[in-house]
Amino acid sequence: MNKIYYLASCDTCRKIIKALPKNLELAYHDIKQDPITEVELEQLHQLAGSYEALFSKKAVLYKTLNLKDKTLTEEDYKKYLLEHYTFLSRPVFVIGDEIFIGNTQPNILKLHKKLGLV
């Protein structure tokens, strides 16, 4: 099943979702309303190859907790991803057996190519 992990209150996520075809079969998972589970995180980890790849270093809490001054391990990344939704780089699309993490232009272009939109 194709799925998107996103934040409904995020303007960037909403903009990306709005650009998707209306008939796209996609399960929507708002990570603030329905926090990501350890099982779901493990599945994303398998596709991404690391927890760090899923982790947002742009999160305000990253700076607030002074995590930028610490050397984080994969277990640390996992712990923070499970503790607070803001640490997940958004949006995360799982399309088939591929994962698309974040809102960078190249990543969104790869997603659109995968979906046959370009």
Backbone torsions as a table, in degrees:
resi	resn	phi	psi	omega
1	MET	NA	136.7	176.3
2	ASN	-78.8	139.2	-174.5
3	LYS	-145.7	150.3	172.9
4	ILE	-125.7	130.7	171.5
5	TYR	-101.7	122.1	-173.0
6	TYR	-149.6	176.9	176.2
7	LEU	-120.4	116.5	-175.0
8	ALA	-60.9	-28.4	-178.7
9	SER	-85.9	-0.8	-178.1
10	CYS	-88.2	118.9	-179.9
11	ASP	-59.3	-39.9	-179.2
12	THR	-64.5	-44.5	177.7
13	CYS	-60.7	-44.7	-179.5
14	ARG	-62.2	-39.6	179.3
15	LYS	-64.2	-43.3	180.0
16	ILE	-65.4	-43.1	180.0
17	ILE	-65.3	-40.7	-179.1
18	LYS	-61.9	-30.0	-179.1
19	ALA	-79.3	-8.3	-179.9
20	LEU	-79.7	151.1	176.2
21	PRO	-62.5	142.5	-177.6
22	LYS	-66.4	-26.0	-177.2
23	ASN	-90.7	6.4	180.0
24	LEU	-68.6	125.0	177.9
25	GLU	-79.5	107.8	-173.0
26	LEU	-146.7	128.7	175.1
27	ALA	-87.8	127.6	-177.8
28	TYR	-98.3	128.8	-178.9
29	HIS	-126.5	102.0	176.8
30	ASP	-78.1	111.3	-172.1
31	ILE	-72.6	-14.4	176.2
32	LYS	-81.8	-44.0	-179.1
33	GLN	-75.2	-32.0	-176.0
34	ASP	-135.9	85.2	-175.1
35	PRO	-53.6	146.7	-179.5
36	ILE	-65.3	138.5	-179.8
37	THR	-90.8	166.2	178.4
38	GLU	-63.8	-37.4	178.3
39	VAL	-63.0	-45.6	178.6
40	GLU	-63.5	-41.8	179.3
41	LEU	-63.1	-38.7	177.4
42	GLU	-62.3	-40.8	178.4
43	GLN	-63.8	-43.5	177.7
44	LEU	-64.2	-39.6	178.5
45	HIS	-60.5	-41.9	179.0
46	GLN	-59.9	-41.3	-179.1
47	LEU	-76.0	-37.5	-175.5
48	ALA	-82.0	-28.0	-179.4
49	GLY	92.8	-16.8	177.1
50	SER	-162.5	158.7	174.7
51	TYR	-75.0	-33.1	-179.8
52	GLU	-59.0	-36.4	179.3
53	ALA	-63.2	-25.9	-179.3
54	LEU	-90.7	-10.7	-170.8
55	PHE	-89.3	133.1	179.0
56	SER	-94.8	114.3	176.3
57	LYS	-85.3	3.8	175.7
58	LYS	-93.2	-8.2	-177.3
59	ALA	-62.4	138.3	178.8
60	VAL	-58.2	-40.2	179.1
61	LEU	-62.4	-28.7	178.0
62	TYR	-59.0	-43.2	179.0
63	LYS	-78.0	-42.7	-178.1
64	THR	-58.7	-41.4	-179.2
65	LEU	-85.7	5.7	-178.8
66	ASN	55.5	33.3	179.7
67	LEU	-68.5	-24.5	179.8
68	LYS	-65.5	-20.5	180.0
69	ASP	-94.3	2.7	-178.1
70	LYS	-114.0	155.3	173.7
71	THR	-93.8	108.8	-176.9
72	LEU	-92.1	141.3	175.9
73	THR	-95.8	171.7	176.0
74	GLU	-58.4	-38.5	178.5
75	GLU	-65.6	-36.2	176.1
76	ASP	-63.2	-47.3	179.2
77	TYR	-58.2	-44.8	179.6
78	LYS	-60.0	-47.2	-179.4
79	LYS	-57.8	-48.5	-178.6
80	TYR	-67.6	-37.2	177.6
81	LEU	-61.7	-36.7	179.6
82	LEU	-79.1	-26.9	-177.8
83	GLU	-75.0	-39.0	-174.3
84	HIS	-148.3	132.1	-176.6
85	TYR	-59.4	-27.2	-174.7
86	THR	-65.1	-18.5	-178.9
87	PHE	-79.9	-12.3	178.2
88	LEU	-80.2	125.1	176.3
89	SER	-66.1	126.8	-171.7
90	ARG	-119.2	154.8	-12.8
91	PRO	-78.0	163.8	173.2
92	VAL	-117.5	119.9	176.2
93	PHE	-104.7	134.7	169.7
94	VAL	-115.6	111.8	-179.5
95	ILE	-119.2	109.0	-174.5
96	GLY	62.9	-122.7	179.2
97	ASP	-107.1	21.1	178.7
98	GLU	-114.6	149.8	179.1
99	ILE	-121.1	142.2	178.5
100	PHE	-128.1	114.2	-171.3
101	ILE	-112.8	124.0	172.8
102	GLY	93.6	178.5	-172.1
103	ASN	-115.5	22.6	177.9
104	THR	-68.2	152.1	-179.1
105	GLN	-56.5	-47.4	179.2
106	PRO	-61.3	-37.4	180.0
107	ASN	-66.7	-43.7	179.9
108	ILE	-66.6	-35.6	176.7
109	LEU	-64.1	-42.9	176.9
110	LYS	-61.4	-41.2	178.1
111	LEU	-61.5	-47.8	-179.2
112	HIS	-62.0	-38.6	176.6
113	LYS	-63.3	-44.0	179.6
114	LYS	-60.5	-37.2	-179.1
115	LEU	-83.6	-2.7	179.6
116	GLY	73.2	28.5	-178.1
117	LEU	-92.1	-11.8	177.8
118	VAL	-130.6	NA	NA
